[in-house]
Every structure is written in structure tokens, then in C-alpha cells.
Amino acid sequence: MKTVSSVHPQSDSSSNAHSTLKTVGAILAALVTWIFVATVLNLPLRASWPHYHEAETAFNFTFTMKLARLALGAVSSLAAGFVAAWIEKGRMAAATLTGVVLLGLFIPSHYLLWSKFPVWYHLTFLVSLVPLTLLGAALYQASKTRDGNVTGD
């Protein structure tokens, strides 16, 4: 008995290529989302918080400013995971890879800035990237389940 893949080998490779491109596109969109959300949330901090911009350029943040920056990163990671899952219709592959890519992108900069921030700040930010991205994807899945549309279509 022949399997479907042996009867239509081109359709399987085409489907795999489409799936891979969709995952890569979802990761890229999620990374752009992370940057966009972080930028949009950082603008009011600069505009409304006295001395925030000066602290930002000198990396001399108060404790409260550090907490605000961690919250900004958390919301950005949640949004990135949500977008990755939305594009992939609830599958977790792109969200997982987005978290890993974010970690890979941020480790070098945190290494270079290690002396400018306390260890708890670096660890909180870096360790939370993957879980928060996955939580964002789970929030997408929960929203689709709540709406009665499990597949995301």
C-alpha cells in the first residue's frame, strides 16, 4: 500500500517549505513586534518621567526605572509570543524559536552592560524572555479557545 507522501512527494516538500517560510515569517514578525512594543512603551517613559532620558543615556537608572524597563520587556515578550502564535494559528514553534532568538540577541548586549546593572536585573530580563514569549502564545491560544475557535481560522 502506498502512502500519501510516496504518491505526491512534491506536495509534501511544498507543504514543508510553506510551513517553514510561515514559521520564519512569524518569527520575524514577532521580533518586529517586540521592537515596536518596546519602543512605543519607552516613549512615554522618556516624555513623562523626569530625568529618565538622562538615566537612559548614562545607564544610571533608579530601582523604579529598572522595574519599569523590566515591565516594558515583559509586555514586549508577551506581544511577540502572541503575534507568533497568531501567524502560526496557535502552533508554538514560532513562539518558542522567537524566545530563543530574543535570548540569543540579548545575551551579548547584557554581557557588555553587565557592570552597569545589578545581577538580578540581567537574570530577570534574560530568564524571562522565553517563558514570557511562550505565555504570550498561550494567551493567543486561550483567546481562540474562549472564542470557540481552537484552530485560529
Beta strands, then each sheet from edge to edge (+ up, - down):
end
